[in-house]
Amino acid sequence: MPKNGKILRKLGASIFDAGTSSVFKGDVSDYTDNIINFRKNIDIR
């Protein structure tokens, strides 16, 4: 889940495994949107 990446980011992580399975779900054509969503979730600025 992208939210797991967000939690790890808040704890100081800069390399992720948690949450990345959400990037590779669905059709390959969805990957771009999934990556964008994951990146939004780990952005804590």
N, CA, C and O atoms as CSV, one atom per row, in Angstrom:
chain,resi,resn,atom,element,x,y,z
A,1,MET,N,N,0.837,-1.187,0.000
A,1,MET,CA,C,0.000,0.000,0.000
A,1,MET,C,C,0.880,1.248,0.000
A,1,MET,O,O,1.885,1.299,0.708
A,2,PRO,N,N,0.513,2.233,-0.775
A,2,PRO,CA,C,1.299,3.463,-0.783
A,2,PRO,C,C,1.430,4.096,0.600
A,2,PRO,O,O,2.437,4.741,0.894
A,3,LYS,N,N,0.410,3.916,1.455
A,3,LYS,CA,C,0.483,4.546,2.782
A,3,LYS,C,C,1.647,3.987,3.606
A,3,LYS,O,O,2.185,4.690,4.462
A,4,ASN,N,N,2.041,2.740,3.361
A,4,ASN,CA,C,3.194,2.181,4.071
A,4,ASN,C,C,4.468,2.913,3.686
A,4,ASN,O,O,5.339,3.139,4.526
A,5,GLY,N,N,4.575,3.279,2.432
A,5,GLY,CA,C,5.721,4.073,1.995
A,5,GLY,C,C,5.750,5.429,2.681
A,5,GLY,O,O,6.816,5.924,3.047
A,6,LYS,N,N,4.577,6.028,2.854
A,6,LYS,CA,C,4.484,7.328,3.518
A,6,LYS,C,C,4.950,7.226,4.972
A,6,LYS,O,O,5.669,8.096,5.462
A,7,ILE,N,N,4.541,6.173,5.646
A,7,ILE,CA,C,4.952,5.962,7.037
A,7,ILE,C,C,6.468,5.819,7.119
A,7,ILE,O,O,7.109,6.438,7.969
A,8,LEU,N,N,7.038,5.004,6.237
A,8,LEU,CA,C,8.490,4.806,6.249
A,8,LEU,C,C,9.235,6.090,5.915
A,8,LEU,O,O,10.293,6.362,6.482
A,9,ARG,N,N,8.691,6.877,5.002
A,9,ARG,CA,C,9.321,8.148,4.631
A,9,ARG,C,C,9.374,9.074,5.837
A,9,ARG,O,O,10.386,9.734,6.071
A,10,LYS,N,N,8.283,9.126,6.606
A,10,LYS,CA,C,8.252,9.968,7.804
A,10,LYS,C,C,9.283,9.520,8.830
A,10,LYS,O,O,9.775,10.325,9.620
A,11,LEU,N,N,9.603,8.240,8.815
A,11,LEU,CA,C,10.597,7.703,9.744
A,11,LEU,C,C,12.023,7.868,9.224
A,11,LEU,O,O,12.977,7.481,9.899
A,12,GLY,N,N,12.173,8.437,8.032
A,12,GLY,CA,C,13.495,8.739,7.502
A,12,GLY,C,C,13.985,7.850,6.379
A,12,GLY,O,O,15.112,8.018,5.914
A,13,ALA,N,N,13.172,6.911,5.932
A,13,ALA,CA,C,13.603,6.010,4.861
A,13,ALA,C,C,13.750,6.755,3.538
A,13,ALA,O,O,12.989,7.676,3.240
A,14,SER,N,N,14.732,6.346,2.761
A,14,SER,CA,C,14.879,6.906,1.419
A,14,SER,C,C,14.936,5.807,0.356
A,14,SER,O,O,14.967,6.100,-0.839
A,15,ILE,N,N,14.950,4.549,0.787
A,15,ILE,CA,C,14.884,3.397,-0.107
A,15,ILE,C,C,13.678,2.582,0.329
A,15,ILE,O,O,13.510,2.308,1.517
A,16,PHE,N,N,12.836,2.191,-0.624
A,16,PHE,CA,C,11.565,1.569,-0.273
A,16,PHE,C,C,11.384,0.185,-0.863
A,16,PHE,O,O,11.712,-0.069,-2.022
A,17,ASP,N,N,10.862,-0.688,-0.048
A,17,ASP,CA,C,10.333,-1.967,-0.489
A,17,ASP,C,C,8.867,-2.024,-0.077
A,17,ASP,O,O,8.024,-2.499,-0.839
A,18,ALA,N,N,8.565,-1.546,1.113
A,18,ALA,CA,C,7.185,-1.522,1.598
A,18,ALA,C,C,6.346,-0.589,0.740
A,18,ALA,O,O,6.733,0.553,0.495
A,19,GLY,N,N,5.224,-1.062,0.293
A,19,GLY,CA,C,4.324,-0.257,-0.513
A,19,GLY,C,C,4.553,-0.359,-2.003
A,19,GLY,O,O,3.707,0.072,-2.787
A,20,THR,N,N,5.680,-0.920,-2.414
A,20,THR,CA,C,5.970,-0.939,-3.842
A,20,THR,C,C,5.145,-1.964,-4.612
A,20,THR,O,O,5.039,-1.871,-5.835
A,21,SER,N,N,4.560,-2.936,-3.923
A,21,SER,CA,C,3.719,-3.903,-4.643
A,21,SER,C,C,2.518,-3.206,-5.274
A,21,SER,O,O,1.982,-3.679,-6.276
A,22,SER,N,N,2.092,-2.077,-4.688
A,22,SER,CA,C,0.968,-1.331,-5.257
A,22,SER,C,C,1.331,-0.717,-6.608
A,22,SER,O,O,0.445,-0.433,-7.414
A,23,VAL,N,N,2.614,-0.512,-6.863
A,23,VAL,CA,C,3.063,0.048,-8.137
A,23,VAL,C,C,2.850,-0.953,-9.267
A,23,VAL,O,O,2.498,-0.569,-10.382
A,24,PHE,N,N,3.062,-2.228,-8.981
A,24,PHE,CA,C,3.055,-3.252,-10.019
A,24,PHE,C,C,1.783,-4.092,-10.044
A,24,PHE,O,O,1.811,-5.252,-10.454
A,25,LYS,N,N,0.674,-3.512,-9.609
A,25,LYS,CA,C,-0.597,-4.233,-9.691
A,25,LYS,C,C,-1.351,-3.770,-10.931
A,25,LYS,O,O,-1.119,-2.674,-11.441
A,26,GLY,N,N,-2.240,-4.605,-11.400
A,26,GLY,CA,C,-3.038,-4.243,-12.567
A,26,GLY,C,C,-2.264,-4.398,-13.862
A,26,GLY,O,O,-1.239,-5.077,-13.927
A,27,ASP,N,N,-2.783,-3.753,-14.881
A,27,ASP,CA,C,-2.201,-3.815,-16.216
A,27,ASP,C,C,-0.950,-2.941,-16.298
A,27,ASP,O,O,-0.829,-1.948,-15.580
A,28,VAL,N,N,-0.039,-3.310,-17.161
A,28,VAL,CA,C,1.189,-2.531,-17.351
A,28,VAL,C,C,0.862,-1.073,-17.674
A,28,VAL,O,O,1.604,-0.173,-17.281
A,29,SER,N,N,-0.216,-0.836,-18.368
A,29,SER,CA,C,-0.584,0.536,-18.727
A,29,SER,C,C,-0.953,1.372,-17.500
A,29,SER,O,O,-1.015,2.598,-17.590
A,30,ASP,N,N,-1.200,0.726,-16.357
A,30,ASP,CA,C,-1.526,1.445,-15.117
A,30,ASP,C,C,-0.284,1.831,-14.323
A,30,ASP,O,O,-0.386,2.616,-13.380
A,31,TYR,N,N,0.871,1.307,-14.675
A,31,TYR,CA,C,2.074,1.509,-13.871
A,31,TYR,C,C,2.433,2.982,-13.713
A,31,TYR,O,O,2.833,3.406,-12.628
A,32,THR,N,N,2.297,3.758,-14.766
A,32,THR,CA,C,2.634,5.180,-14.668
A,32,THR,C,C,1.785,5.856,-13.607
A,32,THR,O,O,2.307,6.587,-12.765
A,33,ASP,N,N,0.480,5.618,-13.641
A,33,ASP,CA,C,-0.412,6.203,-12.633
A,33,ASP,C,C,-0.090,5.677,-11.241
A,33,ASP,O,O,-0.130,6.426,-10.265
A,34,ASN,N,N,0.229,4.385,-11.148
A,34,ASN,CA,C,0.567,3.794,-9.855
A,34,ASN,C,C,1.841,4.410,-9.277
A,34,ASN,O,O,1.925,4.657,-8.074
A,35,ILE,N,N,2.823,4.654,-10.131
A,35,ILE,CA,C,4.076,5.275,-9.685
A,35,ILE,C,C,3.818,6.703,-9.216
A,35,ILE,O,O,4.342,7.121,-8.184
A,36,ILE,N,N,3.026,7.441,-9.959
A,36,ILE,CA,C,2.680,8.812,-9.573
A,36,ILE,C,C,1.993,8.814,-8.215
A,36,ILE,O,O,2.320,9.630,-7.353
A,37,ASN,N,N,1.045,7.908,-8.022
A,37,ASN,CA,C,0.327,7.818,-6.754
A,37,ASN,C,C,1.278,7.474,-5.608
A,37,ASN,O,O,1.198,8.068,-4.533
A,38,PHE,N,N,2.171,6.520,-5.835
A,38,PHE,CA,C,3.127,6.142,-4.793
A,38,PHE,C,C,4.027,7.319,-4.437
A,38,PHE,O,O,4.273,7.583,-3.261
A,39,ARG,N,N,4.515,8.018,-5.445
A,39,ARG,CA,C,5.399,9.164,-5.187
A,39,ARG,C,C,4.679,10.259,-4.419
A,39,ARG,O,O,5.271,10.896,-3.548
A,40,LYS,N,N,3.407,10.485,-4.731
A,40,LYS,CA,C,2.621,11.472,-3.973
A,40,LYS,C,C,2.507,11.059,-2.515
A,40,LYS,O,O,2.567,11.900,-1.618
A,41,ASN,N,N,2.342,9.773,-2.282
A,41,ASN,CA,C,2.175,9.285,-0.919
A,41,ASN,C,C,3.448,9.341,-0.090
A,41,ASN,O,O,3.374,9.424,1.136
A,42,ILE,N,N,4.612,9.299,-0.723
A,42,ILE,CA,C,5.847,9.362,0.061
A,42,ILE,C,C,6.404,10.779,0.142
A,42,ILE,O,O,7.401,11.006,0.829
A,43,ASP,N,N,5.787,11.728,-0.538
A,43,ASP,CA,C,6.225,13.120,-0.480
A,43,ASP,C,C,5.682,13.747,0.802
A,43,ASP,O,O,4.469,13.899,0.949
A,44,ILE,N,N,6.558,14.108,1.719
A,44,ILE,CA,C,6.110,14.661,2.998
A,44,ILE,C,C,6.497,16.132,3.160
A,44,ILE,O,O,6.512,16.658,4.273
A,45,ARG,N,N,6.800,16.773,2.069
A,45,ARG,CA,C,7.177,18.195,2.153
A,45,ARG,C,C,6.065,19.027,2.708
A,45,ARG,O,O,6.212,20.241,2.847
